[in-house]
Structure formats: C-alpha cells, structure tokens
Amino acid sequence: MQSVLFWFATTLYAVSTLLFFVWIGFRKEGASTWAVRAAASGLVPHAMTLALRWKEVGHGPFSTRYEVISSNAMLLVGIFLLAMVWAKSLKSLGIFIMPIAFLGMGWSVSTFGVKADVPIIFKSYWLYLHIGFAKAFGVTALLAAACAAAFLVRSRNPKRLSKLPSRLRLDLYSHQFLLVSFLCLGVMIVAGSLWARQSWGRYWAWDPIETSSLVTWLVFGVVLHFRVIHRWSARRMAWLTFVALAFALATVYVVVLVVPSIHNAYMVGR
C-alpha cells in the first residue's frame, strides 16, 4: 500500500509539473487550475504513505534518505499551496516548485525499502521540534530562491512569464521567505542544542552539522542585514538569496549526507 500511494503521489506531482509548463508556455488558464488541483491531490496519498511508514518503523521521517527527502518534498508542496492562500499570484511559482518536488520523490525512492530502528535518544520532543524547523528552514529557503529566480527572469525580459507577479512583488516575497527561513533556522539551532543537552549532556560540541548550521545562520543574517539596514534590493538581493540557498542546501543535504558526524551516525542509506 505504501508503494502504491507513493507512486500515485509522484504521478500527480508529475502531472502538476506538466500542467504548469503548459500554463506558462501556452497561456492556458485552465491548465493552472488543474495544476494546483493535481499538486493538492498529490499531498493526500503522499501524507498517507509517510504516515504508514511512521507507524511501521515507529519513528518520524528522519532515518533514511527516503523518509527525509520524501517528507521534505511533501512540506515543500504543502507550504507552496499555503503561500498561495496568502498571495494568489504566487501560483506561478509552481513552475519552479513542482519540478523540484517531483525530482525529490525520484531521489528519495532509492532507499524506499530500507528500514532501521533509532536509539532512544531520538524519541525526544526537542528532536521533533529541531527536525520540524529544519525542514521548514530548507523549504522556505527554496521558496525565497524561487522568487529570486522569477525576479531575474522578469527583469531580463518583462514580457517573459507574464503570469508571474510584478518584479516589486517578487523582490518582496523573496525577502519575506528568506526572513522566515532565517527565523526557522534559529529555532532549529536552539531546539537542537536543548536536545543535545538532554541526550549527550552538552549544548554544543562543534559537530560538523552544528558548525555548518551556525555559519549558515550568520550568512542569512548578513544577507538580511544588507536588505534591512543598507536597503539593498532587486538584482543584488536576488543573487545574495542564491548564496544563502547554497549554504542552506549544504547544511541540510551535503553535510548531512557526506560528512561523518553524530547527527548522521544513525542515518541509513545516506
């Protein structure tokens, strides 16, 4: 059943991606409506397959590559759809978001059948807060970069992708998503420190992921500093947003998957 639900969700994300391309390429308004419906419909089987997995293995989505990346993809689609409620013009970002979600599903499936137990220290309230905000941090950083990419497209050729929001709006949305991402990263670090104190008797040990998270938080702070204090905007902030995203991806994926540390010692299939 998990496999059937997973592939059903993946198919709906693929359909949504295709419909967003049709909407942007051929300006078919009906395609955008069905693209959003397909994305929203995909969330249901996606959530169900992760819930079944959680029930089967007895822990949250943080042990195998499948669990981590699949849950990240679900959160990306979910927050994107919620953002559309806040600002309907963000619907056009689906052309960036849905392909990422679809490709994420393909990446995650490589360890679909792998299952593993986790130690008792992973069953902590602080850990769930830590991981939840880590996922929110990564997703909102991606959304900020999507807005920045859309801004650069509109700046280069205002007539291209005319369904996108105005450049002024895209610049503002990128900043707002980046600010939320910065705050989520801060809460992630604090919750992680409290979990470390509960599990290993110390708040901080300069573990590679701890260090990378702190450096990324400082980079985000510098980028926001240029925006708020020095009033940087437009193209300069768009490129700085990509720099921030690079640090975010390095922290969330590269360091976690490649660099040996106590954080990923129990991660299977990394």
N, C-alpha and C positions, 0 to 999 in steps of 0.2 A: 504493500500500500504506500509506503514512504516513497518508493521509486516511482510509482505511477503519479503521485501528487507532485513530486519534484519535476518530472518531465512535463507534466501539464502546466505547471507554473512557468517553466523555461520556455515552453512553446508560446504561451500568452505574452511573455516578455519579448520574444522574437517578433510576434505579430504586432505588438505595440511599436517596436522599433521600426518595422517596415512601414506602418501607417504614418508614423511621424515623418519619415522620409518622403512618403507620398504627399503629405500635407505641405511640407516645406518646398518640395520640388515642383509639384503641380498645382499648389494652392487650392487643394480640395478641402473645404471647411469640414465636410462630413468625416474626412479621414482623421482629423484631430480629435473629434468627439469619440470615435471608436478606438483611437489610440489610447486615450485616457481610460476608457472603459476596460480595454484589454489589460492595461497595467494594474488597475484596481482589482480586476477579476483574478489576476495572477497572484495578488497578495494573499488571497484566501487559501488556495492549496499550498502556497509557499509557507505560510504560517502553520498550517496543519502538519506539513511534513517535518518542520522543525520541532513542533510540539510533540509529535510521535517519537522523534529522535530523543528529545529530552526525557520523555517518560521511559524510553527503553534503556538509556545509558545512565539515567539518574543524576545528570548534571547539565548545566547550561551549555550554550554553544561556544565553547572556548577550548576544546581539547584537540580536535583535528582540523585540518585545513578546510574540509567540507563544512564543518559546523561554523567556523569563524567567518569564512568568506561568504557562505550562503546567507548567514544571518546579517552580515554587512550589506549584502545586496538587497535583502528584504527591507532593511531600515532605510537604505538609500531611496528606494521606490516609495516607501511609506512617507518619509519626510518630504519628498518631492511633491506627492499628492496633497499633503497637508499644507505645504507652502502655496499651492495653487488656490487653496481656500482663502489664504491671506491675501494673495495677489494673483488674480486670474491670468494676468499677462505672462506669468512665469510658466504657463503651459508650454510655451515654445521651447523651453529648456529641455523638454523631453527628447529632443533630437540629440542632446549630449548625454542625458542621464540614462535613458533606456538601453542604449548600446552597452554602456558600462555595466549595468545590472545584468544584461544578457551574457556578456563575456565573463562576468564574475561567476555566474552559475556554471559556465563551462569550465572555469578554473577549479571551482570547488568540487566538481564531481569526481576528480581524480582520486579522492580519498573517501568516496561516499560509503563504501562498505567497511571502512576501518573504524573500530570502536575501542575505547580504552577507559579504564577506571581512573579517577583522580583521587589524590590524597585528601584526608580530612580537612586540611588547611584551606582547600579550595571551596569548602562549603561554609562560606562566610558572607555575612550581609555586606561588609565593606568591599569584598571582592566583586559582588554583583553590581554595586554602585560604580566601582572602578572600571569594570568592563563595559557597563552600560554607557557611561560618559565617554569612554574611549571610542566606542562605536559612533556615538553622536558627534564627537570631535572629527573623526575621519569623514563622515558623511557631509557635515556642514562645510568642511574644508573643500570637498569636491564640488558642492553646490556653489561656493564662492568662486571657485576656479571656472565653473561652467558659465557663470555670469560674466566673469572677466573675459573668457573666450568669446562669448557672444558680443561683448562690448567691442572687442578688437575687430570682429567681423563687420559690425555695423559701422565702425569708424573708417575702415578701409573702403567700404562700399555701402553707403547708407541704403541703397535700394536692394541690397542682397539680404535675404532672410527678413523680408519686410514684416513678417509676423512677430518678430522679436520685439520686446519693449524698446523704448527710446534709449539712446546712449546714457542719458542722465539717470534714468531709472535703473539700468543695468549696473552702472557705476555704484549707485546707492545700494542695490541689492547685494552686490559683491561685498561691499563693506559690512553690511549687516550680517550676512552669513559668516564672514570672517570673524567678526566680533563674537558671535555666538560660539563659534568653534574655539576661539581663544578662552572663553569662559568655561566651556566644557572640558578643555584640556587642563585648566587649573583645578577644577573639581576632581578630574581623573587622578591628578598627581596627589592631591590631598587624601582622597579615598584610598589610593594605593599605599600611601605612607601609613595610614591607620591600619590597613590590612597587614602590611609588613610588620608593624609593631605587634599586632595580635598574633601573627604566625611565627615570626622569627626573632621577636624581642628587640627589634630596632626599627626606626622610622626610615632610615636612609643608609644605603651601603654603596652608592655609586656603581650599581649594577649597570651594564650597557644600556638597557631599556630605560632605567631611571635617568641616566645621564642624557640619553637622546631626547627623552620627553622634556627635560628641563631646558635643553638647548632649543628645542622646537618652540616651547612656550616663550622663551626670550625673543626668538626670531619673530613670532607672531606679535609680540609686544612692540618690537621695533617698527614693524610694518604699520601697525595701528597708530603708533606714535607719529609717524610721518603723515598719516591721514588726518589725525585729530589736531595735532599741535602745529604741524607745518602746512596743513591744508593741501597736501598732495591729493590728486585725483586723476581721473581719466586714464590715459595710456600708461603713465608711470606706475599708478597703483595696480593696474591690470597685470603688469609684468611682475611687480612685487608679490601679488597674490599667487602667481605661479611659483615663485620662490618659496613662499610659505607652504604651498601644496607639496612641493618636493620634499621639504623637511617633514611634513605630516606623513606622507607615504613612506618615507624612510623609517620613521618611528613605528608606524602601525604595521608595516609589512616587512621591509627589508631587514631591520634589526631583529624583529621577532622571528623571522623565518631563517635568517642566516647566522647571526651572531649567537654563540652559546651563552646562555645566562640562566639564572634560576627561574626566570619567568617562563622560558620555553622548554625547561627540562622535562616537563610532563606533556608537551605538545606532540601529538603523534602525526606522522606524515608531513612534517614541516619541510 
